[in-house]
Amino acid sequence: MSQQDWLEKDFYAVLGVSKDATAQEIKKAYRNQAKKHHPDRHPDDPRAEERFKEIGEAYSVLSDAEQRQQYDAIRAMGAGGARFSAGAGGAGGAGFEDIFSSMFGGQGGYSTAGPGGPAPDIDDLLRMFGGSGGGSGFPTGFAPNAAPQKGQDVSARTRIPFRDAALGAEVRLTVDGKPLTVRIPAGVHDGQKIRLRGKGRPGPGGAPAGDLLLTLDVEPHPLWSMDGANLRLTVPLRFDEAVLGTTLTVPLLEGGTVNLKVAPGTPSGRTLRARGKGVRTAKATGDLLVTVEVAVPAHVEGAARKAVEDFRDALGDEDPRAGLLETAAR
C-alpha cells in the first residue's frame, strides 16, 4: 500500500469508527470487522478477501500513532477541496505538481514536475502539516491552514479504595510534577482505563491540551464485590433460619440497610436480589445480589446436640444423596 492510498481511502469508515476514536476503540473495531469479513466465513463472495485486506490496511495505519497523525494531516488537506491523483495533471484531476505549483508558484524550494525539476512527493505534503517528511520544512511565508496540534497525552496509574470505585470520588494525583484533582466516575473496575480530556500536557501555541489516560487499581473489599453494575455480598444463615425461613437485614454500600425475605427451605448458595440497590452509573443502576451460606457450628453440645440428633431421627430414611452413585455411573 502506497501513501497515495491515504488520499483516496477513508480508513475510519472502513473500520466503522469516528475520527476521534481511541486506540482501544480502533483495536476493538478491527477485531470485530476482521472476524465479520474473514474470507473463510464468506467462501462464495469473490470480494471477501479484498474487504479483509482493506480492513488490515486501515488498522495498520490507524493503530500506529505517527502514521495516524500523518494520515489525518493528508486527509485534512484533501477535505479542503483539493483533488489528488497519482498522475501529473491528467484527465483524472489535479496531481501533486498542480497543487504545489498553484500554492507556491514553483518557489521556496519546491518545483513543479517539468524538465530539470523533481516532482513534489508525499514527504512534501507531510512537511506542510508538521509530519515527518525529510525536507527542510515550510516554504518562506507559508502558514499551513491546519488545525492546531493538541498537546501530548499522558499516562498515569493510581490505586483507589473499593468504595470510591463503586460510588465515585475525587482523587488527587501528581502528574508531571503537578498536583491534579480528577473525578472518578461511579462503577469503575480494577484495571480499567479512563480518559480525562484536557488533563494532559498543554498544546503548542495555545492549542488544546492532551488527555490523561488513567489506569485504576481497585483495592478489594472484605465483603463487597462488583459484577458489572451489580453489587455482590455473601451473608451467613443459621440452619434453623434456612429451614424455617426468616428476614435478613443487610447493609448497603452507600449507608443504611435493606430487608430481604428468606423463604423456608432456602438452600445454601441461593442468591437473593434487592433491585436498584447496586451501583448507580451514568448508564445504569444495578442490583444488590445477596448470596446466603448456611453456617454450620463447629461445636454442638448439650441440648443443641440432642436437638440435632432428634432432628436426624425424625428424618428417618430421607437421603439427599439418593441416586448419586447411579447417576455418576452413567
N, C-alpha and C positions, 0 to 999 in steps of 0.2 A: 504494500500500500504506500503510494507516494503522498507527500504532504499536499499535493494539488487536490487530493480527495477531500482534504479538510474544508475546502471552499465549496464543495458540492454536496457533502453528506451531513445530515443533522444527526449526530451520534446520540444526542439526548433523546430524540424522537425514536431512534432505533431501540434504545433500552426502555423507553417509556417513563422517563424521569424529567423533572424540571431542571432548569439551568442552574438553580442554586441548591441542587441535591447534595447531600453529604456523601463522603466516601463510602460510608456504610450503606446508605440508600442505593448508591450506584452498584455496589457489590451484590446486594440482595436482589436488585432488579436484573443484573446479569445472570445470576443463578437461575432465577425464575424463567427468564427468556430462553436461556440456553437449554434448560430442561424441556420447556414447552415446544421449542422448534428444533430439537435434536433430529437429525436425519433418520435415525433408527425408529423414531415414532411416526415418521411420515414416509414410508418406503415408496409410495406411489406418487409422491409430489416431486417433480424434477427440480423445483426451486428451493426445496428444503435445505439442501447443502449450501446454496448461495445465501439464504437468510441466516443460517447458522454462522457462516463466515462473517457476515456483516455485523452480527452481534459480537463476535470475538474481536473484530477490528475496533468497534466502538468502545468496548471495555478496555482494550489495550491502551487507548489514548486517554480516556476519562479517568482511569484508575491511577495514572501517573500524574502527579501534581504539576510538574513542569510542562509536560505535554498538554495537559488540560488548559493551563494558563495560555500557552501559545495558541491552542485551538480556539479558545474563546476570543482572543485578540483578532485572529484572522477572520473569524465569523462576524465579529463586530464590524469590521471594515466592509465585509460583503453586505451586511444588513443596511449599510448606509446608502445603498443604491447602485454601487459599482457592480459590474458584471465581469466575471473572470472566465477565462478558458485557457486550455493548455497551449493553444495556437498563438500566433503572433498577429492578432488583429484581423483574423479572417472572418468568414461569414458567421462563425459561431459566437461572435460577441467580442468585446474588447479584451485583449490579453494584458499580461503584466506590463508589457512595454508601453501600451497606450495609456494605462493608468499612471505610470511613473512619468511619462512624457508630459501628460496634462497637468500633473501635480507639481513637477519640478522643472519642467521645460528643458530637461536634459542637463540640468545644472546640479551643483552641490555634490559632485562626486558620483552621480547616477547618470547613466546614458541610456538612450533607447536602443533597441536591437537594430543596429544598422551596420554598415561597413566600418570595421575598426572599433566597434564598441560592444561590450558584453551586454547581454540582456539581463535585466534585474531578475532575481530569483526569490525563492521563498524566504531566504535569510533577510533580504531587504525589507520584506513585509514584517518579519518578526522584529527587526530593529525599530521599525516605526512604532510598534506597540510595546516596547520595553522587553522584547523576548531575547532569546539567546543567539541571535544572529552573529555572524563572525565579523561584521564590519565595524566601522568606527562610530556609528551612532546616527543621529538625525542630521539632515542637511541644515545648513545655517539658516536661521529664521523660521524653521518649520516647527509648528506646535501641533502635535497629533490630536485629533478630535476623538480621544478615547476616554472612557470612564476612569476616574481615579482608582488606582490600585489600592485596595483596602490593606490594613496592617496585617502583620503575621499572626496566625493562630498560635495559641499557647496551650500546652497540655499540662495538667496537674492531677494530683490524686489526694484524696482526703478520707479519713475514717470518721464515721458518724454513728451515734447510738441507734439501736433498732427503733426506738420510739420516734426519733427525729425522721428516720427514713419513712415510717408509716404515716406520720401525721404532718410532715413537712416542717421546715425550720430554716432560720437564718444562721449561716455559719461564717466565721471569719477565717480567711486564708491569707497567706503571704505568697504572692505570685510575682516573680522577677524582682523580689526585694521590696515589693509594695503591698501594704495591707489592703484587703479587699473583702467586702461583705457580699455574699451571694445568697439567693433564696433557693433552697432545695424543695422541689415540689413533693407533695404527698404521694406515697406509693412507690418510691424508688427501691430497687433491689440491689443486692450485693453484686458488685462487678459492673453495674450499669454505668454507661457513659452519657452525660448530658452536655448539651451545647449551650453556652451562655453567650449570646450575641453581644458584640461590642465590648467584651471584657478582656480581649487580647491586647496585643501591642498596638500603639497608635499608628495610623496610616501616614504615609509621607505627604507633606504639603497639605495637611488638613483633611486628608481622605479618611473615610470611616475606619474605626479600629477593627482589628481582627476579633476572632472569637476565642473563648476559653473552653477547651474540651476537658471536662472534669470527670474523672473516674471515681466511683464511690465504693468504699469498702464498708459494708454494714456490719456492725457488731451483732452477734447472735444474742437472743434474749433467752433467759432460762425457761420461760413459759410460752411466749408468743412466737408465731412464725407467720410468714405471708405466703399466700398461694394466689398469685395474681392480685386482684383487689380484695380477696377474702383473707380474713384473719383466722388462724387456727389455734386452738387451745385444747389441751388434754386435762381432764378433771377426774380424780378418783371417785369411785362409787362403792359404798358398802354393799355387802352381799344381800342384806335384807332390803336395801333400797332398790337394788336391781330386781329382786323377786317381787316385792310388793308395790314398787313404784314410789316416786317422791317428786318434789320440786327442788331443782337446783338453783342457787343464787350464784351467778358467776360474774367476775369483774369485766369491765370494758376498758380497753386500752386508753381511751381518752378520759376516763373517770366515770364513776357511777357503777351500777350493776344492772343485770337483766335476769329475769326468772325464766327457767326452762323446765317444762314438764317432762318427767321421765316416766314412761308407761310401764306398768307391771310386766315383768318378764323381759326386761331390756338386757340384751347380751353385752358382754364386754366388747369394746371396739365399735359400738354403734355411734354414729355422728348425728348430733342434733344441730339444727340451724336456727340462728336468730337473724332474720332478714334485715338488711340495712344497717347492721351494726359492725360492718367491717371497715375497710379503708375507703375514704372519700377522695377520689381523684377528680381531675378536670373532666374526665370522660365517663366515669362510672363510680357507683357506690357498691362496695362488696358486702358480703355477709360475714357473720361470726359463726364459725364451724367448731362445735364443741364435741370432742370425742371422749366418751366415758370409758374408763377402765375399772373393772371390778377389783377392789383391793382385797387381797387375801391376808388375814392376820398371820404373823409369823408364829405366835404362841397363843394357844387357846387352852384355858384351864377352868376347872370348876364347873359352874353352872353353864357357862358358854359352851364348854366341850360337850357336856351332857346334852345340850340343846341340839348341837350339830349331829351327835350320834343318833338322837331321836329322829331328826330330820332324815338322816340316811336310812334308818329302819322304815320310816314312813313311805319312802320312795319305793321300797321293795325291789323288784327286779328291773326297774326302769334303767336302761343303759343308753347313754348319749352316744356311745361308740358302736352301736349296733350296725352291722353291715360294713364296718370299716375294712376288715380283712378281706371280705369277699370283693368289695369294690376295688381294693388295691391289687387283687389278683387278676383282674380283667385285662 
